[in-house]
Amino acid sequence: MKAKSGRYSVYIRPFTYAADLFVINFLTYALLPHVFFSLYFLLFISLSWVIIALNTGFYEVYRYTKVSAIFGKILRQFFIFTVLCYAFSGFLIGNADEHGTLRYTGTALVLIASLKLFIFYFLRKYRSIWGGNFRRVVIAGNGKSVPQLTDFFNENPDYGYKLIAAFDLEGPGDKKSKIDACFQFVKENKIDEIYCSLHELTEHQINMFVDFTDNNLKILKFLPDNRELLSRNFKVDYYDYIPVISPRTIPLDDPINKAIKRVFDIAFSAGVIVLFLSWLTPLLALLIKLESKGPVFFKQRRNGLNYHEFNCFKFRSMRPNAIADLEQVSKNDPRITRVGKFMRKTSIDELPQFYNVLIGDMSVVGPRPHMVSHTEMYARRVDKFMVRHFVKPGITGLAQTNGFRGEVENDKDIIYRVKYDIFYMENWSLLLDIRIVFMTFINAVRGDEKAY
C-alpha cells in the first residue's frame, strides 16, 4: 500500500488569513485616528474579520472557482465588515467618523482584493507554465458530462488538473473487468483523483468505486446525469458549468478546522508535558530500570496521516523481546513487567505520545494508529480500513471511549473501530474532541477491562 501522493497547497489559505489580518490592523494605525489604535479595536476587527469570513466563505476559493464568485465573496465580506466598523466607531468615539472609516475600509478592500486576485492568478500561471500544484486525475464512464469534463481538463491547465487517462466502461467486454483495469491503472500511476460518471452504473458498481478509493486513499468525485442526484445532501461543486459531486466531506480538510485542532493539540500536549511528564518521567524511568534492563522509552513504527510512517513513543511496559513489533499484547501476557502492568492499566504508558502530538505526528484525538505489520493485514481484511488515514492518528479516539480499545480479539473489534473512526472523521468538532478527552479520563479512573 502506497501513501497518498496528491500535491496540495496547505499553506496558501493560512498565509492569506495572516496577510489580510496584517492589512486591516496596519491600516488602523495608518489611516484612522489614534483613538482607534487600541487593543480592543484591534481584537474587535480581527475577530470580526475571521467570523465574517467563516460565514461568507471568503477564503473558500478553489482552483475551479469562477472570478465572478470571488468578487461576490469580496463584496459580501467588506459590506458586513464596513457596517461593523461603523457601529464600533459610534460606540468608541460617540459618533462615527464616516470619512475616516470609509477611507479605511475602502483602502482595505482594494489591497485585500488585489492580493486575493494576485494569488489566484499567480497559481493559475504557476500550474500552466511550470506544471506545479497539479493533481493527476482519470475519468471513468460514458455519461454526457465526460466529454465536457475531458475538454475542461485539457483546455484549462491553469486549473491544475492533469488528465492522465479516460476509461470507457461500455461497449464489448465485461464492465467489471474494465473497472478493475481502471483501478489497477490508478494504483500503478500515482493517480490522485477519480472522476466517475454515474451513467448506467449499478449501485454495486458505484460501491466498487467508493470502496476502492476509500481503501487506497484516493479522492473520488461523481459526475451526475440527472437532477435527482443533485437534490440529495451531497456537496456539489461546479467545474465551469459541469456539476461534480463529492460523496464524502471531512471537516478537518478545512484549514480553519485544521488550525483549531492543531492549536488545541499544542496547548493540551504542552500542558500534559509540563504538568505531568516533567516529574513523572524520571520517577517511572527509575522504576522501569529497577525491574528490567532496557530503554525507558519504547518506540514503534506506525502509520499516520496519508499512511506515512512515524515513530510512536511509549513508556516501555514489557521486557525487551524480538516480537514486540509483530504481536499485540494479550491478556496475562508474560512479556509485561509488574510496573508495565500498572502503567498499561492506567494508560500511563501512552503519555509519551504527547511528544508525538507536539511535533505534529499525532493528534490528541483521532483514530488509534496500528503497528505497520497490522495495518497492512487489516487493510486486506477490513473494508474501508484505510479511510482512517485521511486524518492524523490520536492518543485516544471515539472507538476507544466506546469499548473498542486494546487487543483486537476478533473481526468485530476492528470493524467497529473503523465505523467509529469514520463517524468521527465525518462529524468532527472541537466539542467532540473535548468530550472524547473527558470520557477517556473517566474510563482511565474507572479502569477498563481491556486495558492490559
N, C-alpha and C positions, 0 to 999 in steps of 0.2 A: 504494500500500500504506500503510495507516494503522497507527499504533502501537497496541499493546495498551492497552486502556482500563480494565482492572479496577481496583477500589478495594480495595487490600489493606493491612491494618494491620500493617506490617512492624516497627513499634516496640513492639508490645504484649508479645511474648514476651521480648525483651531487657530491657524495663522490669521485668517480673515476676521475671526472674532476679536483676536488680540489687536489687530491693526485698526479695526473700526472703533473699538473702545478707546484706543490711544487717541484717535482723531477727535472724538466727541469730548474727551477730557482735556486734551490740549487746547481745543478751540474755546473751551470755557475760560481758560486763562488768557487767551489771545484776544477774544472778541467781546466778552461780557464784562460788566463792572466787577470790581474786586469782591463785592459782597457775595457774588456767586461762587467765587473760588474758595469753597469750604468743603469740609469732609462730607457734610450732609448732602449738599447738592451733587457732589461727585458720585457718592454712593447711590443717590436717587437716580441720576441719569444712567449710570452703569447698569443697575438692576432693572430699570425700566426698559432700557435698550434690549437686554437679554430676554426679558419676559415677553416683550412685544415680538421679538424675532421668533421665539418659540411658538407663538400663536399665529403669526403671519406666514411662517415657513420661509423667512427671509434668507436663511442660509441653505435651504433645501434646493440647491441648484446643481443639476446633474449634467453630464455630458450631452444628454438628449433634450435638455430644457430649451424652449424657444426664447429668443431675445425679448419678444413681447411679454412673455411671462415674467422675465427678470425685471423689466421696467414696472410691471404691475406690482411685484413684490416691493420694489424700491419705494413707489408712491404710497403704498399702504403703510409701510414701516414708518416713513417720515411724516405722514399725516398724523398718525397716532402719537408719534414722538413729539411733534410740534405742539399738539394740544396739551400734552402733559407738561412740556416745558413752560408754556403759557400759564398753566394752572399753578405750577410751583413758583413762577416769578411773582404772581399775585400774592401767594402765601408768604414768600420770603421778604419782599420789599413793600408790600401793601398795594402796589399796582403793577401791572405787567409792563415791563419795558418793551413795548411792542417792536420798535425798530431794532433794538439790540437782539432780542430773541429771534426775530425773523432773519436777521443777518447771520446769527449763529447757526440756526437750523438749515438755512439755505446754503451756507458755505459747507456745512457737514454733508448735506445732500450731494453737492457737486463733487466733493472729494471722495466720499464713500462710493457713490455711483461710478465714478471714474475708475476707482481701484477694483470694484467688483467686475466691471466690464473688461478691464485690462486683464485680470486673471482669467476670466472666461475665454477671451480671445487668444491670450497667450498659450493656454493649454491646448486650444484647438490647433494653433500653428505648431506647437511642440509635437503634437500627435501626427500631424500630416507631413511635416518636414523631416523631423528626426525619428519618427516612429516610436516615441516613448509614451508611457502611460496608456498602453493599449491592452485590450483583452482579446484573447483568441476565442473565437466562437464557431459553432456549427449550427446549421439549421436542419431539422428533421421533419419530414412530412410534405404534404402536397396541397395544402389549402390555398385559397386565393390570396392570403397575405404573404405567402412565401416569396413569390417573385418580387413583390413590393419591398419586403424587408431585405431581400438579396440586393436589389438596386440601391436601397438606402445605405447598406453597409459598404458597397463598392464605390458609390458616388460621394460618400461623406467620410473620408478617412480622418477628418479633423474631429469626429466624434470619439475616436479612439477604439473602434471595434475592427478587428481583422478577421474577416470571414475565411475560414480555412477550408471548409467543405460543406456541401449540402447533400442530404441523403433522401433519395426518392423511396418512399415506403410503399408505393403502389406498383402496378404492373405485374409481370410474371414473377413467380417465386414466392416463397413463404415470407410473410410480413415479420414474423418473429425472428427469422434468420437475418433479415435486413436491420431490424432494431438491434440485435446482438452485434452485428458488424459495426453499427454506429457506435455502440458502447465501447467496443474494442478499439476503434479509432480514437475515441476521446481519451482513453487511458494511455494510449501509446504516443499521442501527440500533444500532451500537456494542454488540453483544451480547458478554458476557464468557465464557459457558459454554453448551455444548450438551449436553443430556441425551438420549441416543439409545436408544430401545428396540430390542433385537435381534430382536424378534418378526417372523418372516417376512422378514428381510433376508438377502440372499445375501452371500457373502464379498466379492464385488466391491462391493456397495453399502456394506458396512461399511468397506471400504478407502476408499471415496469420502469418508466422514465423517472417517476418520483423516487422509487426505491434505489435505483442506480445512482442518481445524483446525491441522495442522502448518504448512501454508503461509501461514496467516493469523493465527498467534499467538493462537489461541483454545483454551480448555480444553474437552476432550471427556470425557464420562463416559457409561458404558453402563448400561442397565437390563436385567439378565439375566432370562430367562424360564424357565430350567431350572437344576437343581443342577449339571449337568455343567460349566457355565462357572465356577461358584463354586469348583470343585475345582482349577482351574488356578492358576498362580502370578501372580495379579493382586492388586493392592491393593484390598480391599473395605471400603467404609465403609457405615454404616447411617444413613439419614435417618429418624428414628423407627424403624420396623421394615422400611424399604424398602432392599434392598441396592443399592448403587451402585458400579460398577467404574471404577477409574482405569487406563486402558491404559498410561500412561507415568508412571514415577516418576523425578523429578530430585532427586538428593541435595542439591543446592545450594538447593532450595526450603526446606530445613530451616534455621531461623535459626541453630542452633548451628553447622552446617557452614558456613553463610554467614559467621558471625563468625570461625570458624577460618581460613577462606580470606582474609578481609579482614585479619586480624592478620598472616598470612604475607605478604600483598601489601604492607602498610605497612612491615613490618620489612625485607623484601627490597629494595623500591624505595628506601627511605631509605638503606639500606646502599650501594646502587649509586650514588645521587646524591652521597653524602658521599665515598665512597672513589674514585670514578672520574670522574663528571661534574664535580665541583668543580674539578679541574685539567685534564681533557680538553677541556672546553668552550672555554676561552679559546685553547687550542692549535689546535683544529680551526677555531675562528672565524677565526683569523689565516690558516690555510691556505686556507680556503674563500674568504675575501675577496681573497687574493692572486691566486687563479686566475680568479675571475669576479665581476662585480658582482651585488649582490642580497643578500637577507637571509641570516643564518646558519641560521635555522630555517625549515623548510617545514611549513606546516600544511594539512591536507586534511580536508574534511568526510567522515566515515564513519558507518556505522550501528552502534550498540551495543546494549546491553540493551533489550529490548522495542522494538527498531527506532528508538530515539531517536538523533538525530544528535549528533555531538560533533566537536571539532577534534582530529585526531590529529597529534602532533608528531613531526618527524624532523629530523636534520641535512640541510641542502639538499645533494643529491648531483648535481643537474642544473642546467644553465643555465636561467634563467627562461624559460618558454615558455607559450604560450596553451593548450596541450592537456594540461598536467600533471594536470588533474583528470578527463580523459576517456580517455586512453590509458595502458595499463600499459607499464612498461619492458620492452623486449625485449632479446635478446642483441645486443651490439655497438651499442646504442642511441646515436646521435650526440649526444643531449642530455646524456649523462652526462659529467661532468668527470673529470679524472685523479684528483683527490682523492676524488671521488664513487665512482669505480670501486673504489678501495681500501676505502672505508667500506662499500660495499654487499657486497663480497666477504667482509668480516669481520663484517658485520651491525652495525657501529658506528653506522651512520646511524639505527638503530632505538632507540638508548639514550635519547633524549629522551622516549620513550613511558613511561619510568618516572615522569615527571611526571604523565602521564595516569593511571597506576596510583595514585599518591599521592593525587590529588584524587578518585579513585573512578570515572572514566570507563571504565577498563580494569582487567584483572587481569594478573598476571604470566603465567599460563597460561590459555588459553581459545581459542575459535575466532578465527582471524585476521579482523579487520574489513576489509571491502572499501569502496572509494570508492562514494559514493551512486549514481552512474550505473550502476556494475557490479552493485551489489546488486539494483537494480530489474530489470536484464537477467537475472541468474541466477535471480531469484525466478520469472520467467516460464518459464525454460528447464529448471530443475533441480528435480525433485521433492524436497520437504522441505527446501529450502534455508533457508527462514525459521525452521526449528526452532532453528537456531544462535543465534537472538536471544533465546532463553529464558534465557541466561546472559551474563555480561559477556564481551566480546571480550578476547583475550590478546595479549601481545607474541610469545609462541610457543605452540605447541599440539601435540597428538598427531599431527595431519596433517603438520605441518612436520617433525617428527622421523622421519617415515616416508616422506620423499621427495616430499612434495607442498607445496613452498613456492615462492615466486616467481611467475613468469609462468604464467598459465593458457593452455596451448598448445592444448588440446582439451577436449572434454566430459569425458573420462575424469579429467582433473586435478581439475575442480571436483566431479564426482560422488564421487570417493574422498575428497576433503576433507570433504564433507558427511557421508559414512559414518563417518569417523574422529571428526569433531566430535560427532556424535550418540552414538557409543560413549562418548566422553569425558564428555558430559553425564550419561549414564545410569549411568556407573560411576565417578564422581568420588571421589577420596580425596586426602588430603594427600600420601600416599606417591606417588601417581600424579603429582601436580604436581611433587614433588621429582625424580622420575625423568625427567620431561619436561625440566625445567630442566637437569639433568645431561647428558642426551642433546643438548640444544641447544648447550651449551658444547662438548661433544666434537665436534659437527658443525662448529661455528664454527672450532675449532682445526684440524680436518682440512681444511676448505674444502668447500663444497657446490657442485656443478657448476651448480645452478640459482640460485646467489647472484650475480646480476649486475644 
